[in-house]
Amino acid sequence: MSANSAARGVFLARSSKPPKLREVRFEDYSQIAALALKYELEGEECAAWMHLWTENPTLREIKDKFPMGWVLETADGNIAGYLGNIPLSYEFGDKELLAAATRSWVVESAYRAYSLLLLATYYQQTNVDLFLATSVNSQSAVASDVFQNVQVPVGAWDRTLFWITHPQGFSESLFRKRGWRLARPLSYPVAAAISVRDQFRGSRFRSAESEVRVLPCASFDERFEAFWTALKKKKSRILLGVRSRETLEWHFKFPLRDNSAWIYTIEGDAGLAAYAVFLRQDRRQVGLRRVCLADFQCLEQERAPAFFMAMLETAFERCRQESIHMLELIGLTPSLEEIAGRASPHRRQLASWMYFYKARDRVLGERLTSPEVWEPSLFDGDSSL
């Protein structure tokens, strides 16, 4: 089904007073935030939300108009639906691509018949090369089928690997999610069982990479610009989100300010050899404190397994020291999933596939069907914004 036909299908279900579709304005923030909170979506403060566009390096380079997103506005001026639209820069070989990422698709239950109108408008953008939906859940998965989105062909985007770094806190959050009243007292015996299980399975990280020196980094300094120059040459055959110093600073500005993003680096003979960014992605509704790997990049592919495990062990120990409940890896490529599996992680199945894409150009779409041109991570789309 095309975007136009999907939109026509929406109009068939009109009520007597249909909402008006219009572009997002900055003054819409308070209503959008309230709508997201009502439906238990993770939101951000106003400054962080505006930052997605006001300081976006890609947006400064776009000559054409690029909407921040769209809202459904009722006759009395209330916002009944929202979809964010974030521009991102990608490189693929010698081509620069403009990508658009969806953000926080949410619609009041009384206006769900118009929800696809937001997505139809998003997919009608003619200046966008690549459409990304990287935070798809079970409720929005059906819409991906409607607009003929494609599952990214690489990575485990329907399951995760994780380590429990604070068993009591993890168990309590699990019981809170299930709505149990005695979550805290019940968490202690379960936490003890988790600790015994992990000890029985053996050491998670065997410090085999003890010769690798992992260093924390407070910000993205000038080394990252040189690293990006080398990385895009080395991975010229890969669809790669731009990771210039400017883009990294924009992407992780507020998490770094709040100390919820951790940057780790490994130095090589010629400068920065690898880096990783870990990101706090808590679930406040149930009290879960969680850290996820947002991005890992390495210039020395033969040493990538050792560097990756050293980074994981460093993050794991920090999670334990800071009473973070779990360290989680989402969407790992097969090679990284195999490496991480050596450290005896837990595993969980997700309700749906998370990462979908759609190319506007047929030729680009055909090229992207090949798994060899992908190295997806939580850096893509809005997964770590």
C-alpha positions in Angstrom: 0.0 0.0 0.0 1.4 3.4 -0.9 1.5 6.4 1.5 -1.3 8.1 -0.5 -3.6 5.1 -0.4 -2.9 4.6 3.3 -3.9 8.2 3.9 -7.1 7.8 1.9 -7.9 4.7 4.0 -7.6 6.9 7.1 -10.1 9.4 5.8 -12.7 6.7 5.3 -12.9 6.4 9.1 -13.5 10.1 9.7 -15.6 11.3 12.6 -17.9 14.3 12.4 -15.1 16.6 13.6 -11.8 15.3 12.2 -8.6 16.8 13.5 -6.4 19.1 11.5 -3.0 17.9 10.3 -0.3 20.6 10.6 3.4 20.8 11.1 4.9 20.9 14.6 5.8 24.2 16.3 8.1 24.7 19.3 5.2 26.0 21.3 3.5 22.6 21.0 6.0 21.1 23.4 3.9 21.1 26.6 0.9 19.4 24.9 3.2 16.9 23.2 5.0 16.0 26.4 1.6 15.6 28.2 0.3 13.3 25.5 3.5 11.2 25.6 3.3 11.0 29.4 -0.3 9.9 29.3 0.6 6.9 27.1 3.8 6.1 29.1 6.3 7.1 26.4 9.7 8.2 27.6 10.0 12.0 27.1 12.6 14.6 27.5 12.8 18.1 28.9 11.9 21.0 26.6 15.5 22.1 25.9 16.5 18.6 24.9 13.5 18.2 22.7 14.1 21.5 20.9 17.8 20.6 20.6 16.9 17.8 18.2 16.3 20.5 15.6 17.8 23.8 16.7 21.4 22.4 16.9 21.1 19.6 14.5 24.1 19.6 12.1 22.1 17.9 9.3 19.3 20.5 9.5 21.8 23.3 9.0 22.9 21.8 5.7 19.5 21.2 4.3 18.4 23.9 1.8 14.9 22.6 1.5 12.3 22.9 4.2 12.3 20.1 6.7 9.4 19.8 9.1 10.0 19.0 12.8 7.1 16.6 12.5 3.3 16.8 12.5 0.5 17.0 14.9 -3.2 16.3 14.8 -5.0 19.3 16.2 -8.6 19.2 17.3 -11.2 21.9 16.7 -10.6 23.3 20.2 -6.8 23.6 19.7 -5.8 20.5 21.6 -3.1 18.2 20.2 -4.5 14.6 19.7 -1.5 13.1 17.9 2.2 13.6 17.2 5.0 12.3 15.1 8.5 13.7 15.2 10.7 13.9 12.1 14.4 14.1 12.7 17.0 14.7 9.9 20.2 12.6 10.0 23.2 12.4 7.7 24.4 9.1 6.3 27.2 8.1 4.0 27.2 5.2 1.6 30.3 4.9 -0.6 30.8 8.3 -2.2 27.2 9.4 -1.7 25.8 11.5 1.1 22.3 10.5 2.0 19.6 12.4 3.9 17.8 10.2 6.3 14.7 10.9 8.4 13.9 9.2 11.7 10.5 8.9 13.2 10.1 10.0 16.8 7.5 9.4 19.5 4.5 8.4 17.4 1.5 8.8 19.8 -2.2 9.4 19.2 -5.1 9.9 21.6 -7.3 6.7 21.6 -10.3 8.7 20.4 -8.4 9.7 17.3 -6.6 6.5 16.5 -8.5 6.3 13.2 -6.3 9.2 12.0 -3.0 7.9 13.3 -1.8 6.6 9.9 -2.2 10.1 8.5 0.8 11.2 10.4 2.9 8.4 9.0 1.6 8.9 5.4 2.7 12.5 5.6 6.1 11.4 6.8 6.7 9.0 3.9 5.6 11.6 1.4 8.7 13.7 1.9 10.4 13.9 -1.5 13.8 15.2 -0.3 14.5 12.3 2.0 16.7 9.4 0.7 16.2 7.0 3.6 13.4 6.6 6.1 14.3 5.0 9.5 12.1 3.6 12.2 14.4 2.2 14.9 12.1 2.2 17.9 9.3 0.1 16.6 7.2 -1.7 19.3 4.4 -4.3 19.0 1.8 -1.5 18.6 3.5 0.2 15.8 4.8 -2.9 14.0 1.6 -3.2 12.0 2.1 0.3 10.5 5.5 -0.7 9.2 3.8 -3.4 7.2 1.2 -0.9 5.9 4.0 1.3 4.5 6.1 -1.6 3.2 9.0 -1.0 5.5 11.8 -3.5 5.4 13.5 -5.2 8.4 17.1 -4.3 8.6 18.9 -7.5 7.4 21.6 -7.5 10.1 21.5 -7.7 13.9 19.4 -9.2 16.6 16.6 -6.6 16.7 14.0 -8.9 18.3 16.1 -10.0 21.3 18.8 -8.7 23.7 21.7 -9.9 25.7 22.1 -8.5 29.2 23.9 -8.9 32.5 22.3 -8.3 35.9 24.6 -6.0 37.8 22.3 -5.3 40.8 20.1 -8.4 41.4 17.9 -6.9 44.1 17.1 -3.7 42.1 16.5 -5.7 38.9 14.2 -8.2 40.7 12.2 -5.4 42.3 11.7 -3.6 39.0 10.5 -6.8 37.4 7.9 -7.3 40.1 6.8 -3.7 39.8 6.3 -4.1 36.1 4.0 -7.0 36.8 2.0 -4.9 39.3 2.9 -6.9 42.4 2.4 -5.1 45.7 5.2 -6.8 47.6 7.8 -6.1 45.0 10.6 -5.1 47.4 10.4 -8.0 49.9 9.9 -10.5 47.2 13.0 -9.2 45.3 15.5 -10.4 48.0 15.1 -14.2 47.6 14.9 -13.8 43.8 18.1 -11.7 43.9 19.9 -14.4 45.9 18.8 -17.0 43.3 20.1 -14.8 40.5 23.5 -14.4 42.2 23.8 -18.2 42.7 22.8 -18.8 39.1 25.5 -16.3 37.8 28.1 -17.8 40.0 27.3 -21.3 38.9 27.6 -20.3 35.2 31.1 -19.0 35.9 32.9 -15.7 35.4 31.1 -13.3 33.0 34.3 -11.6 32.0 37.6 -13.5 32.2 39.8 -10.4 32.0 41.4 -12.0 28.9 41.8 -8.6 27.5 43.7 -7.2 30.6 46.4 -5.9 28.3 43.9 -3.6 26.6 43.8 -0.2 28.3 40.3 1.3 28.3 40.2 5.0 29.2 37.1 7.1 30.1 36.6 10.3 28.1 34.5 13.2 29.3 33.7 14.6 25.9 34.2 14.2 22.2 37.6 15.9 21.7 39.6 16.6 18.5 40.7 12.9 18.3 37.1 12.0 17.2 37.3 14.1 14.1 40.4 12.3 12.9 38.8 9.0 13.9 35.7 9.8 11.7 37.9 10.6 8.7 39.6 7.3 9.0 36.5 5.3 9.8 34.5 6.5 6.7 37.4 5.5 4.5 37.7 2.1 6.1 34.0 1.4 6.0 33.2 3.1 2.7 31.1 0.1 1.6 28.9 0.3 4.7 25.8 2.5 5.2 27.2 4.6 7.9 25.6 7.3 10.0 27.8 10.4 10.1 29.9 10.4 13.3 31.8 13.6 13.0 32.8 15.3 16.2 30.1 17.9 15.7 27.4 15.2 15.2 28.5 13.2 18.2 28.4 16.3 20.4 24.9 17.0 19.2 23.7 13.4 19.5 24.9 12.9 23.1 24.8 16.5 24.4 22.2 16.1 27.1 23.1 12.6 28.2 26.7 13.8 28.7 25.5 16.8 30.6 23.5 14.6 32.9 26.3 12.0 33.3 24.0 9.4 31.6 26.4 8.8 28.7 29.7 7.1 29.2 32.5 7.4 26.6 35.3 4.9 26.6 38.3 5.0 24.3 41.3 2.8 23.3 44.4 4.4 21.9 46.4 2.8 19.1 49.8 3.6 17.7 48.4 6.3 15.4 45.8 7.8 17.7 42.3 6.7 18.7 41.8 3.1 17.7 38.3 2.4 19.1 35.5 4.0 21.1 32.3 3.0 22.7 29.4 5.0 24.1 27.1 3.5 26.8 23.8 5.2 27.6 21.5 5.2 30.5 18.1 4.2 29.3 16.1 3.7 32.5 12.5 2.6 32.8 11.3 5.1 35.3 7.8 3.7 35.6 9.1 0.5 37.2 12.2 1.9 38.7 14.6 0.0 36.4 18.1 1.5 36.1 19.6 0.3 32.8 22.6 1.0 30.6 22.7 0.1 26.9 25.5 0.1 24.4 24.7 2.9 22.0 27.7 2.7 19.7 31.0 0.8 19.2 33.4 1.6 16.4 36.9 0.2 15.8 39.6 0.9 13.2 41.6 -2.2 13.9 39.2 -5.0 12.9 41.5 -7.8 13.8 41.5 -6.5 17.4 37.8 -5.6 17.5 36.8 -8.6 19.5 39.4 -7.9 22.2 38.5 -4.2 22.3 34.8 -4.9 22.4 35.1 -7.3 25.4 37.4 -4.8 27.2 34.8 -2.1 26.8 32.0 -4.3 28.0 33.9 -5.4 31.1 34.7 -1.8 31.9 31.0 -0.8 31.6 29.9 -3.9 33.5 32.1 -3.0 36.5 30.9 0.6 36.5 27.3 -0.6 36.5 28.1 -2.6 39.6 29.8 0.2 41.3 27.0 2.7 40.6 24.2 0.3 41.5 22.9 0.1 37.9 20.5 -2.8 37.6 21.4 -4.2 34.2 23.8 -3.8 31.2 22.0 -4.5 28.0 23.0 -5.0 24.3 20.4 -4.6 21.6 20.6 -5.3 17.9 24.1 -6.8 17.9 25.6 -7.9 14.6 26.2 -11.7 14.5 30.0 -11.3 15.1 29.5 -9.1 18.2 26.7 -11.3 19.5 29.0 -14.3 19.3 31.7 -12.4 21.2 29.4 -11.1 23.9 27.9 -14.6 24.3 31.2 -15.8 25.8 30.5 -13.7 28.9 27.4 -15.8 30.0 24.7 -13.1 29.5 21.0 -13.5 30.1 18.8 -13.2 27.1 15.3 -11.9 26.5 12.9 -11.8 23.6 11.4 -8.5 22.5 7.7 -8.2 21.5 8.6 -7.1 18.0 11.4 -6.3 15.6 12.7 -2.8 16.4 14.5 -1.6 13.3 12.9 -1.0 9.9 13.9 1.2 7.0 12.5 2.3 3.6 14.5 3.7 0.7 12.8 6.3 -1.5 15.0 5.3 -4.5 14.6 1.8 -6.0 18.3 1.4 -6.8 19.3 2.4 -3.2 16.6 0.0 -1.9 18.1 -2.9 -3.9 21.6 -2.2 -2.6 20.4 -2.1 1.0 18.9 -5.6 0.7 22.5 -6.9 1.1 23.5 -7.7 4.7 27.1 -6.8 3.8 26.4 -3.1 3.6 25.0 -2.8 7.1 26.5 -2.4 10.6 23.4 -1.1 12.4 23.5 0.0 16.1 21.5 2.1 18.6 23.3 5.1 17.1 20.9 4.9 14.1 17.6 6.7 14.0 16.3 7.9 17.3 17.2 4.9 19.4 19.8 6.8 21.4 18.6 10.4 21.0 
